[in-house]
């Protein structure tokens, strides 16, 4: 069984805080199983967006993990990220949006292997 989204988000934000990175919940989603989207603002007008990895990347031995994939290999302008988030919320109103700020682009997420 996977950790509830609200608990995962709280733990993720504590991890960011412990590393000296500001983070906040921009939008609360479904507490039980809402998808989590993480925006990492680089504080220069650009950002990275990490979205939930497709279910095909999960191994049978680790079904409870949460893996993420970036929507692009390089940072994108903030307005492009915001447009994508708007579309995601229209598609899935139960989704969470978490935003962090780090000039170095640190995200502290487990990325899916490609």
N, C-alpha and C positions, 0 to 999 in steps of 0.2 A: 504494500500500500504506500502511495506517495504522500509525502508531507503536505499538509494543507498549505494553500498559497499564502494565506495571511501569516502563517508561522515562518514559511520560507522567506518571505519579504522582510519580516522583522529581523531574522537572523542575518540576511544579506546586508541590511542597512547597518547592523551592529558591526559586521565585518568591515564595511567601508569606513565607519567611524573609527574603528581600531587602527586602520591604516592611514588615518588623517584625511580621508576623502569625504566631502559633504555629499549626502544623499537624502532623498525625500520621496515619499509616495505622492505622485501627481494625480493619480486616479486609482481609487479602490475598486477592485473587481469582486468577483465571487470569492468568498472566504475559503470555500472548500477546494475548488479546482479551477479557478480562473487562470487563464494563460497570463504569463508575466512577460512584459516587454521592458527592456532596460536601455535607456538612452544615456550615453556618456558624453556630456558636453565638454568640449576641449577649451572652452572659454575664449575662442577666437572666431566665433561665428560658424564653426563646424562641429559635427558630432558623429558618433558611431551609434548605431542601433542594433541591439542584439535581440533576436526573436527566438521563440521556442523551436528547438530542433524537431524535424519530422520524426514520427514514431519509429521509422525504419532504422534509425541510428541506435536505438536502445538494444542492449544485450539482454538475454533472458536472465542472466545472473545479476543484473543491476537495473531492474525495472523501476526502482524508486528514485533514481537520480533525475536531476533536471539538467539537460544539456541545452546549449544555446548556439546559434549561428549568427554571424554578422550579416546584415543585408547587403553589404558591399565591403570589398577588401580595404578600401581607403575611406577616411572621413568624408562626409557629405555636408553640404550647407544645412544649417538648422531648418530652414523652411522646407527642404526636401524631406527631412526626418519627420517634421510635424505633419506634412501632408500624408505620409505613410501611416503615422499613428492615427490620424483622423479616419482613414480608410479601415484600419484594423478595428477601431472602436465601433464603427458602423457595422462591420461584419460580426464582431463578437463583443457585445455590450458587457460581458462578464470579465473582460480583460483588465489586468492591472498595468499601470505605467509607473515605472520607477525611474527617477532621473538622478544621476550623479554628476559631479563636476570635478574634473581632473585634467590638468594641462597635459599630463603624460599619457592620458587615455587608458589608465588602469581600470579594469572592469571586475576582477575577482570572480569571474564566472567559469564554469566548466564548459569548454567548447566541444562540440561534436567533432569527431574525426571525419574528414571528408574522403 
